[in-house]
């Protein structure tokens, strides 16, 4: 099966043709740099995304504080990440860049604030 996607690893935006057999990438073409092949394999075999959301704050200047992970997590874990974020309640002031949850979902990534809430 041939799947076509646009590479987002560099500004060129190459149109990649990915030959997939038995759920594995066999061949990638259309990439103008080495990043394209790596991106295609990752996106087809184990897609990853940075998780971004907001968590509730109680008694702070903001009602919700924007957060994100410091590294990508498996795309299939985004729903679980959202459910976990819903449980978080910030009660003490936070600075932008402060880690809110270390080892978020046991995935070896940290969830941190992207905005200060005094």
Steps between C-alpha positions, in 0.01 A plus 500: 500500500627848415418785738576864425571758770666840517819510702506766773861456614639792301361797304510317166179304573587206275217275379605155620388174344519222755484134398355298789492120526383308809468826698868582439657765279688335216595803291475878521535726198451869430714621790766758418684458829571210740247634751215403268566128514534502878176704531310263269604189693415662835164631379391167350633259762479693828355852467594739779356838601573776750204509742361848567208586725401710799450399863270651758637753748335577831559837668754619244495792255394264218214252507692266272874471440628388159730197509688273261737206504873558457526212250257327265282214626344218296198630308292215642558637852351846436155407635654358818712814534190716473322296769801532729523877439134536603591370847769763564418797724764768554468675835835675534654759265696366202752659268518436128729202449424346840454124494145414606531120477829310475483170312156578357308177436818303572628592152819674608371844401420798720188714488591865547322837519530722194369811677552643847211510746581704813 
